[in-house]
């Protein structure tokens, strides 16, 4: 049976917009704390900006080279851009309706105000008058445009004010057409706290507009309106010569800011004259213009949230990640030598990962540390301990992925710092991003050399580990250790291992391995046995994997998919995907874990991975998939997956018409799986070991009623 029909696939970009709409839905959900709703709104804006920076820019590049091909859903680049424009304009309108009609009025009910100059008291006016003249005025630069002064370059994601001005006392068409711009400086906070109230704020651009005539002495201000440009920010780096890779990355970072304009946001009441001038100068089409009825660039809300005082009740309750007692205040090498150790972030603390590197740096018997770094925090403790390890005479090898999108500058900095400390820094393989999360520690012990590893689904980033759900495994498994050594030899040299014992890597290896597991499920069903596949990932867009899932469904295998973001697969196609159910959880934490489970005729195989089922992950990146071999950890992950599948609070289910619908909770108890895992993190984490013995049952204590949801018929 062929599964190649275009009608069997959703478009990747339009599916992403549906995901961002699910995030926006959280901003509109009254059950969420008010300031968290505001935060979700800001996230939709930053998501959308990056989408235009990269994905929309890529489509424009295809059109520029007259690419006539189609995606698996049958859409040309031009058709995709048309669909993106229609859906994004709808989303922007919904964003601002959410802000102005719902969130701002609700904030005012709690005496939290976002004011304009017209709303201010005389005392607040005096404060801003001094603020403008003492701080803002010296920094502002008026940019007039005329025959001798060309239209200035407008940098990506900068807020600007367009002006229509005329010579003082002049009238007529000539004076009205004079044009100027002023960039709102980002060296000062955009959200300004006002005196006279605990939580009264104003935006910097409102202040500048009020006083802007002082920048154009001798001119009359006919009109002011804010605008913002989003540009092509993708980097075109040729890394065939690794010796020049860092230099080229640094050069590309400088060039990136001057990419082609992709999107223009303007105030909705901007005149046709200013609008036409901006469209012409920026080389945009009408469908690239986004008029908004409110403050441009909604990411300002995160700055506002940080400044609100006395309203912890409008935020999610604070929590402290749990440090499992099996390894708390203990020598990690001793504990890992006894048994594998599992951590589930952010419910479990990221500190054991930091402590693993710290103890490796300080342990006299550790000979070498090898590690892959894709994204780390700006003040990474892991970098600190890697440098300390090198200073202590350990052989430290760190693969720093310089091409990690939007972290390039940060990673160049860390690569240079590590090299200064005496670490050996490598940059991966030509043409491939290294996205796997792997640490290998080589230790000298009484019985010889022993390898200790940490493998994970998420980055070695102590900041995002509090916001993203990810799983990690500490192990001293001998075969995995050999595989890990071979992976690092492959990354740093010319070694090409003929096979791996337990670990699976991409490119290609993970796709082939998962297809083999799916084939076994298909064979079991055809033999009259049960077949069941459970997978969780960020995105599903790889055409080959989708076809294989269709093949399994058509054969009668039940396929349950937890997919946070993009899903090119369609459900409910007769004879094709009737046995596939897709859930998406969007909640307090960003669901980032990748889990791949197969029933395997009752043996239930479980794998964790750094890879989503996207072509880039499976074909163009070095990714890692690792098995969970220890029985109690395997059962724990399956248990957590079942809890996620039973969520009926933050889950949406993909429908046959490609819409996403919430679960009807009538008659059901409420289960928000993320809150549930926060409530039970102590019990679930300590299920693993008690006096080195395995507990047989997972203890569950929760203030929430848990009623599993049956799979829809």
N, C-alpha and C positions, 0 to 999 in steps of 0.2 A: 504493500500500500504506500502511495506517495503522500508526503506531508509538505510538499513544496508550494501549495497554493498561497497566493498573497493574502487571501482572506483569512488564513490561519494565524496571521501575525499582526500584532499592534506595532505602530511606529514608536521607535525608542524615544524620540524627543517629545511627542505628544503624551506618551506614557509618563515621562518625567514631569510634565506640567500637571498631570493628574496627581502625582505624588505631592508636588508642592501645594496643590489644592487641599490635600489631606492635612498638611501642616497648617495651612490657613484655617482649616476647619477647627483646629485646636484653639486658635485665637478667638473663634466664635462660640466655643463651648463654655457655657455658663458654669459648669461644674469645676472648671479649672480656676485656680486663684487668679485674681484680676491682673496683677503685675506679670504673672506667667503667661497669661493670654497676650499681653502686650509684647512679651519676649518672643512668643511664637510668631507674631506679626513681623517683628524685625528679622527673624530667621528667614521668612519667606522672601524678604527683600534681598538679603545677602545671597540666598540660593539663586534667585532670579538673575542677580548681577553676574554671578559666576557662570550661569547657564549661557548668558549672552556673550560673556568674555570668551568662552571656549566652544560650546556646541553650535550656537548660531553663527559664530565666526567661521567655524569649519564648513558649514553649509554655504556661506557666502564665497569661501575659497573654491568650493566645488563649482559653483556657478561661474566664477571668474575664469576657470580653465575649461568652461563649456562641457562639464561632465554631464552626460545624458543618462547615466544609469539610475536604477531605482533601489530602494532599500527592500528588505524582505516583505514589507507590507505593500510594495508596489508604488511607493511615492518617490517622485523625483525631488532633488534638492529644492527646486522652486515651489513645488506643492507642499513640501514640509515647512518652508518658511511662511507660506500663506496660512497654513494651519496653526503654526506657532503664533503668528501675529494675531489671529482671531482669538485664540484661547488666552493669550497673554493680556490682550486688551481687556478681556472679560475679567481676568484675575486682578488686574490693577484696579479696576473699578470696585471689585469686591474688597480688596485690601483697604481702600480709602473709605468705603462705606463702613467697614468694620471699625476703622479708627474714629471717624467723625460721628457716626451715629450710635456707636455702642461703647467703645472703650473710653474715649475722652469724657462723655457724660458720666460714665460710671466712676471714673477717676475723680471727677468733681464732687460726686457724692461722698467721697472720702477726703475731701479738701486737698486734692492734688490737682494743681492747675497748670495748664500750658497756655500762657497768656500772649497777647499781642500788645503793641505799644499803646493802643487805645484803651486797654484794660488797666493800665498801671496807676498807682497812687503817685502823688507828688514826690514822696520819698523815694519810690522805686525809679521814677524818672531822673531824679538827682543822682542816684547811684549809677544808672546806666550812662548818664551824660559824662560822668567822670570816667567810667570804664571805657567808653568809646574814645574819649580824647587822650587818656593816659596809656591805653593798651592797643586798641584796635587801629586807631587812625594812623600811627606811625608805620604800621605793617601793610596797610592797604595800598594797592597800586591801581589807579584808574587806567584803563587801556582804551583809548579812543581809536576809532577806525576811520581813516580817510585816505585820500590819494597817496599820502606820504607814510601812512602807518597801516600796514596790512592787518588782516584779521589775525588775532593772536592764537597760538596753539592752546587748545583746551584739553588738559590732561584727563586721563581716565578717572572716573569716579570722584571728580572734584566738583564742589558746589560753586556755582557762579551766578552772578546777577547781570542780566542783560538790561541795557538802558536805551531809551530813545530820548535824545537831548536836542536842544536847539540853543543858539546864541541868545543870550538874555535880551528880551525886547523884540526879537524877530518873530515873524509869523509866516505862514505859508508852507508849501510843500517841502522846500529845500531844508528849512530848519527842522522840520519834524522827522526827517529821514536820517539825521545824524545818529550814529550808533556807537556804543561803548560797552565794555564789560568790566566787572570787578570780581575777582575770585575771592570767595569767602575763605579766609585763612584757616588752615587746619592745625596751626600751632597753638590755638586757644580752644577751649572746650566749646562744642557747638551748643550744648545745653547749659544755660546760665541760671544759677540759683538766684532768686530775688530776695531782698530783705523785706521784712514785714509780715512774712508768713513762713510756716515750716516747710511747705512743699509747693512753692510757687516758682515757675520756671518760664524762661523765654528762650527762643532760639536766636543764635548769634546773627543770622541773616536778617531777622526782623529789626534788630538794632542797627545794623549797617544800612538797611533801606531807609530807616528814619533819618539818619544823618548823612546820607550819601551825597546830598547837594554840596557838602563841604569839600568833596573831592573834585567837583566840577565848578569852580568859582567862575562866574561870568556866564554860566549856562543855566537854562531852565530845564528841570527834569520833567519830561512829558510822561514817562512810563518806566517802571521797574518790574522785572519778573525774573524769578530764579529758574535756572536750568542745570541739567547734569547730563554728561555724555558717558556712555559705556562703550569701551573700545575692544577690539580684538586683542586679547592678552595671551594668546597661545604662543608658545615658544617653538621655533623651528630650529632645533639643535642637531647638527650633524656630529655624531660622536664616534665616527670611524677612527679618529686619532685621539685616543684617551689622554695622551699627554697634554693636549690642548683643550680638553673638555671643560676644566674649571674656567679657563680664560674665556672660552666661548660662552659659557653660562653667564659670566659676568657681563660680557658684551651684549648678550641677548636681553638681560635684565634692563639695560639702559635703553635698548631699542623698543622693548615691549610697550612702554608707556605711549609710544607714538603710533600704535596700531590703528587700523581703519575704524572709524566710528560705526557702531552697530545699532545704537539705540539712543534716543534723545528724550529725556523727561523734561517737561515744561509745566509751569503753572497753567492751570486750565483757562485762566482769564488773560493769558498773554495775547497781545494784539496780533492780527494777521501779518502786520508789517514785521514785527520782531521774529515771528515764527518763520516767515518766508526767508528772512535773512539768515537765520541759523541753519535752516534746512539746506540752503544753497551753499553756505560756507563749509558745512560739515559733510556735504555730499551724500545726504540721506534721502530716502523716499518717504512719502507721506505715511506709509504703513509702519515706518520706524519711529514715529512720533507718538509719545505717550503723555497726553495732558492729564494732570492729576489735581484733584480738589483737596489740597492739604499740603503739608510740608514735604518737599522733595527728599527722597532717600530716607526711607523709614527705619534704617538701621540706627537712627538717632535714639530710638526708644531704649536701646540697651544702656546708653549713657544716662538717660533719664531715670531708669530703674535703679541704677547704682546710687543715685543721689537722693532718692526718696528716703525720708527718715520716719521711723516710728510705725512702720507698716509691715512688720514681719508676717502679719496675718494675711497679707495679700500675696505671699510667696509660698512655694512648696516648703514644708517643714524641713529644717536642716537635718542632715544625717551624717553619721560618722561611719565610713567604710569599715568593715569588720576584718580583723587580722585573725585568721583561723588558728585555734588554739593548738592544733597539731604541730604548728611550726613557730608559734609565738615564743620569742626569747630563746630560741634554740639555734644550734648550728645547723644550717640548712643542708650542708653536705651530708651530715649524719642522718638527717631525716629523709632526704631524697634517696640515699643509699638503701634505706629500709623499704620505701614504697614511693610510687608516683604521688605527686601532690597537685591538686587541681585548684584553680582560683577562677572566680566568676565576678568580673568587675562590672559595675562599680559597687556591687553589693559587698564583695570582698575587696579589701584594700589592695592598692597597687604597691604598697610598701614592701611586701615580700620580694617583688621583682627588683626593686632598688636595693634591698638588703642582699639579694643574691649577688649583684655586681659589687656591692660594698665588701661583703665577706670574701669574695673572690680576689678583690684588690688587696686585702689585708692578710689573707691566709698564706702562710709561708710555704705551704705545699702546692699551691696553685702555680702552674707553670705558664699557662697561656689562657687568654680570653679572646674569643672570636665572636663578632656580633654584627648584625645587619641593622642599620638605622634608616628609616624612611621619613618619619616625622617625629621630632622631639620638641619639648617645650623650650621657651626662650631662656629659661634658667634651669636647665635639665640637671637633676642630681646624678643621673646616669653618666652624663658626660664628665661630671666632676670625678666620679669614682673610676671611670676608664682612664682618665689622666693620672689619677693617683696610682692605679695599677701599673701604668708604664713607669712612673717615677719609682715604684717599688721593685722594678726589675722584671715584671711580668712581660711576656711577649703578647702585645695587644694588637689585634687586627680588627679594624672596623670598616665595614662597607657602608659608606655614606652615599645615599642616592641623591645625586645633585639635581636630578630632574623631577623631584617630587613637586607636583604643581603647586605654585604659590608659596612653597617652602624653600625654593631654590636659594634665595639670599641667606636665609637662616642656616641652611645646610652647608653652603660654601663657607660661612663663618665657622661652623663647628668643625668642618673638615680641616680648616687651617689651624684651629685651636688644638685639635687632637694631634696633628702632625708636629706642632711646636712642643707638645708634651712628650713626644717620642713614640706615639702610636703609629702603626703602619696603616695608612688609610688607602682603601681601594674604592673604585667607583663602579664596579659591576661589569657587565658584559656589553659588548658593542650592540647597539640597536635594541636593547632590552632594559626596561626598568626593573630594578630589584625591589620587590614588594613584600617578600617573605619576612616573617618576624621570627628570628632564630638567634639564640645565644648558645655558644658552646664553651664550656670551661674544662680545661684539661688539668687534672690534679694527680700528683704523685702520692701513692698510698702504699701500705705495707705489702699488698699483694700485686703491686705494679701500677701502671697508669690507668686512671679511670676517667671517663668522660661524663660530665653533668650538663644537662641541657634545660633551656626554657624555650618553649615554642608557643606561639599565640596567634589569635585571630586579628589582633589589633596592634597598633603602634606602641613603641616604647616611649609613651608620652604621659607623664604623670598628671598633666592637666586634663587632657581629654579622657583619661581613665576614670575621672569622676563624673563624666557626662555621657560616655559611650558604653554600651554593653559589649563586653568582649570576654573571651575565655582564654585561659592559659594553662599550660601543663609543665611541671618540673619533672624530669625523669633522668635516671641513670641507666636506662635500657641500653645494653651493649650494642645491639644491632642498630638501634637508632643513632647511637653515638658514632658508629662507623659511617653511617649514612651522612650524618651532619658534617663529619670531617671531610667526606668526599664532596659535599656541597660547597664548603669553603674552599677546598682545593680547586674546584671548578670555577668559582667566582674570582679567585686570586691568580690562577695560573692557566695552564692549558689542559688540565686533567678532564677527561670525559669518562666517568665511571660507566662500565657496561650495564650495571643494574644497581638498584637500591633494595635493601632488605625490607625496610618497613616504611620509609618515608617516600612520598611521591612529589615530584616537582613539575612545574610548568617552565617553559612552554611545552604544550601538547600533552605532557604526561598526565596531568590531572584530568583533562577531558577524556583521554583514553581510559584511564582507571575508572572514572565514574561511569562511563558507558559500559564497561565490563560488569560493574556492580548492578547496573540497571538490567543488563542482559540476563544476569542470574535471576533477578526477580521475575522477568518475563518467562524464563524457562520454568521456574517453579510454578507459576500460574498455569502455564500450558500443561504441566504435569499434574494439575489438580490440587496444588498446594496454595497456600496464601502468599500473596505478594504485596508488599507495602513499602513505599519510599517516603521518607520525611526529610525535607531539606529546608534550611534557613539561610538566607543571604540578603545582601543589600539590593542586588539587581540581577535580573535574569533577561539577557538579551542575546546570548550566543545561539545562533540559528541551529547549529548542529545539536546542541544540547536540548533545545526545545523540540526538535524533531524526534530525538530519542525519548523524551518524556511522552510525546504523543504516541510513539510506538508502544511504550509501556502501558499507557492508558487504554489504547485500542486493544491490547492483549488482555486487559482486565486487571492490571496492577493498580491498586489505589495509590494515588500520589497526593501528598499534602505538602504545600509549599508556604513557607512564611517569607514574604518578600517585602522589605520596607519600601523600596523605591521603584525603579523601572521594572516593568514586566511586559515583555513582548509576546508572551504566551497568551492565548485566548482560551477561556473555559467554555464548556457547554456546547462544543462543536459535535454534532451527532457522529458517533463512530470514531471520533478523534480524541476529544478531551473531556468526555463525560465523567471520567473517573479522576479528574484533576480538580482540586479545590485550592484556592489561593487566598491566604489571609495577609493583611498588612497591619502591623502595629506601629502607631505613631503616638508617642507619649512623652513623658518627662525626660527620659533618656533616649538617645539616638541608638536604635537597634543596629549593631554593627557586627554581631557574632555570625560566623559562617559555620553551620552544622550540616553534616551529611550522614543520614541514618538509613540503613537498609535492613529489612526484616530477616533476610538470609535464612529462611526456613526455620525461624525461631532463635537463631544465634544472635541476631540483632547487632550488626556491625555499626560502629559509630566512628566518625572522622571529623576533625576540626580542620579549618583551613584559613589561610590569609586571602583566598581567592573567591570572588564572586563568579557567577556563571555568565561572564561577559567575554567577548572575543579578545579584548585587550588583556584580560587577566589570564586567559587560557592559552593565548598564542603569542603575546608580545611582552610578557612579564615573567620574571623569575618568581614563582609562587610556591608555597609549601602546603601540602596536605599531610596530616599525621593521624595515625590511628589511636584510639583510646583502648588500650589493652587491659587495663586493670578493671576488674569486674565492677567494683563499687563505684568507681568514677563513671564508667560507662552507664550504669543504672541511674546515677545522679543526673547526667546530661539528658538522658531520655526522659526522666521525671521533669526536668526543667522545660524540655521541649513540650511535653504534654500540658504543663501549666500554661505555657505561652499559647498553645493551640486552644486552650479553654478560655482564654481572656475574652471577656464580653464587654469591656469598657472602652478600650482603645483600639480594638480590632475593627477593620473594615474587610468585607469579603468581596472579591472580584465577581462580577455578574457576567452573564453571557452577552450582555449589551455593552460590555467594557466599562460600565460604571462601577463604583465602589460603594457598598452600602454597609452601614453599621448593623450590628446584631440587635434584633428585637429582644430586649431583656424582660419583657413581660412574663411574670411567673418564674423568673430566674434570680438567683442571688447575684450581686455585683462582684466581678473579679477583674480588678486591674492588676495584671500580672507583675508590673514593675513595683507597685506599692506592696503587693503580696510578698515579693522576694525581698524587699526592704524589711518588712515585718519579720520575715522568717530567715534572714540571712545567717543568724547565729545557729539556728537549728539545722539548716541545710548544710552549712559549711562544716559543722562539727559532726555531721553524719558520717563523714569519711573515716575518721579514726577515733577510737576510744581505747587508750592503753594499747595501741598498736593492733587492736582488733577491729574488725569491720562490723558495724551495726547492720542488722538485717533489714530494718525498716526505716524509712525517712520520717522522722518526727515532724509533725506540722502543728504549729500554733499560730493562729491568726485571728484578729478581731473581725475579719471579713468572712462572710459566708462563701464557701466554695462549692459551686455546682457545675460539674463539667457539662459542656455543650456537646450534643450529639452532632455528628457530621450531617449536614443537610442532605435530605434524600434527593 
